Every structure is written in structure tokens, then in C-alpha cells.
């Protein structure tokens, strides 16, 4: 299967700890997106990359959040000093950049629970 | 705040009936897309309509776009129990405005067998 993969699928952590999630996009996709989704809501845009360049970052992202895509392939999302309000599903998606279409393929998500 | 707003928030219909969901957005767009999310599963892309298109079909799906009203509708015909899911519209501004994608809060569709 060459879909978008995310690891881990579940993460339980204590408040104040740092966590890091990984996303592996579909191999020929140059755009990579991170979203956060809470129960009953739609995905909330966090940031996106075109290759290794982080082109846009939501104002919702505090300084505790950082994302990288060092070689333009996989990406990591780190949350420092986690808070209970960070509990959510973190979704990654990828799309091709060779056209103005932006059909995104989503991974299964990483569910974060902050105790 | 979310750009797309769907209505209704929830919809319950009988199998075989049609389901219509609406989406409104606030700024100019390049693309508008509809996604489906089943309980416990990931988001799946359903259909994309570009800002210069007015209607698009894909199987049992029909999407319309009215850029003057900043609104879109998704029609699912002859619904099935397997169509039970949350449906989201999503917009971006494309090559000129960027591909930041904004999702609405979704419409929860329940199709009774």
C-alpha cells in the first residue's frame, strides 16, 4: 500500500512532555499538510510544505508547535510542553504540486491524549 | 475561524432517498472539494470543483458551485447505509492565494436501512 502513513497511531502523554509525530506521504507527492481535528469538528489547518519549504503556518500554531520536512519526503510535527488542550487527532495529508488541483490524500491520523 | 460552513449540521434519511448538503465560504477560492469521513476512518476525497465550474458529477454525487453566493451543494442520490458518514467541504485559493486548505465543521449524514 502506498498511501499516507502516520506514526504512532496513538500517543498518551503527560502534560508538560514533548511529543513527536511522523508522516510519510505518498512518494510522488510534493505537498504535505498537517491538520488537527477535535471531536465533532472539521480538520483545522496547521501548516503545509511544498517539498522541504514550509509555505504557510496557521496562527493557531503556538510556539510550542514545530513541523519539519528536511528532505522533502517525510515530515515530523513536534509539540513541546504539551497541554490538555492539545488532545486531538493530528492528520497528515499529501497532494501533487504539478497542477492547481489540490486533491489531498489523508493518513489515518495520530490520536494524542494529554493527561 | 473555519472558512467553510456546512448545513445542515446533521441529516437523517431513509435508504434510497437523496441527501443534500450545503456549504458556504467567505473569501474567493480556486478549488472547492468535498471529503467524507466515516466513523473511526480517515478522510477520503470525493470530488473537486474549480471556481470556473458550476456543476460536476461523479457517480451518485452531484456538486454545484455558485461563486456569486459563495456556496456549494453536494447531492447524494439513491443513498445507501454505507453513505453514513460526516461530509466536509474544503476550500483553497490555489496558485495565487496559496494552498492552505480550510475545512468546514461538516454535515453528519445518517442513512437508515
Interface residues (C-beta under 8 A of the other chain):
Chain A: X31 X33 X35 X40 X41 X42 X43 X44 X45 X48 X50 X55 X56 X58 X91 X93 X95 X100 X101 X102 X103 X104 X105 X106 X107 X108 X109
Chain B: X2 X4 X30 X31 X33 X35 X41 X42 X43 X44 X45 X48 X50 X88 X90 X92 X94 X95 X98 X99 X100 X101 X102 X103 X104 X105 X106
